[in-house]
Amino acid sequence: MADSTLTMYKELTEVAGAPGHEGRVRAVMEKYISPYADEMCRDNLGSLIARKGNQGPKIMVAGHLDEVSFMVTMITDKGFIKFQPLGGWWGQVMLAQRVGIQSRTGVIEGVIGSVPPHVLSPEARKKPVEIKDMFIDIGASSREEAASFGVRPGDPIVPICPFTLMSNPKIMMAKAWDNRVGVAMAIQTLQQLQGMDHPNQVFGVGTVQEEVGLRGAQTAAYTVNPDIAIAVDVGIAGDTPGIKEQDAQSKIGAGPQILIYDGSMIPNASLRDLFVETAKELGIPFQFDALSGGGTDAGRMHLNRNGVPSIVISIATRYIHSHAAILHRDDIDNGVKLIVSVIKKLDQDMVEKIKRNE
């Protein structure tokens, strides 16, 4: 793949990173961000922190390393795998999908089993299968054979979906865009600041365990102690059949989303206005986003110590929390441009003004 940025997207999305098992993703992020960082460190949960600059306000740009996934809980007598979801899954997107169990002996591929429609009654076809009743078939005939493959309780399980450029090559499909796109944008932010004067210290952060409770954001924010926090994540795209306009209005390719509300945080109004004004000033397309439920790493970062003005910049994405998600490259490019442009304005006076919410 000739495009180095596409190569980075491919590596980030295809690597496995269940909550609590983000080491491989962290290694990829470290490879790509370290050339632009003055210092690298980790918190004790495993979040990666890359600092650029050593004076001025601390600006934290964070995407989470982990992806929605599963964990092995038991092996049945006949060798089928029972599992626990890690993150929010809707059962109807799971049946007959391929997965990879990350065992101590390597990746063991399997499929979430489904019953052929030929043997289902009309009533049964209408009834969704509950996640607790699902299983994974790895081709084992007994508990002993499955164990001999290397499977054991506690092993993480991730979806299988190769990084794919669609017929319009700016539209990209992959697993784990939630939230490898945020990780990529944290990397690209430090990359674009290379050789550029900026009045602050910028921390590109890959947090852990977001999908199970925003956990790494809390410890990483305590470690960095930022003056301003920017969470970069995915948002809901409302441009497909079945989504009501009042639930999601954003379209892929129409610009990054500036979050005005979610279930974990109301963004700092002055910081939000700075992003909006900067986007308008530079002609960067953007969309507003609001979520009645759910949250992002900003939900923990804004509560750090005595409080941190925070905002979420998200990328409209179709089919999040499934095996295959779709987004638009222009939204990533414009999102990074917007974040970098705002960072250049965040000197001490501006940060103090934002803290006063003026």
Helices and strands as residue ranges (DSSP letters): H 4-14, H 23-33, G 34-36, E 39-42, E 48-52, E 58-64, E 69-75, E 81-86, G 91-93, E 98-103, E 106-112, G 117-119, H 122-126, G 131-133, E 136-137, H 143-149, E 156-159, E 164-165, E 171-174, H 177-193, E 201-207, H 215-224, E 228-236, E 257-261, H 269-282, E 287-290, H 298-301, E 310-317, E 325-328, H 329-343, H 348-355
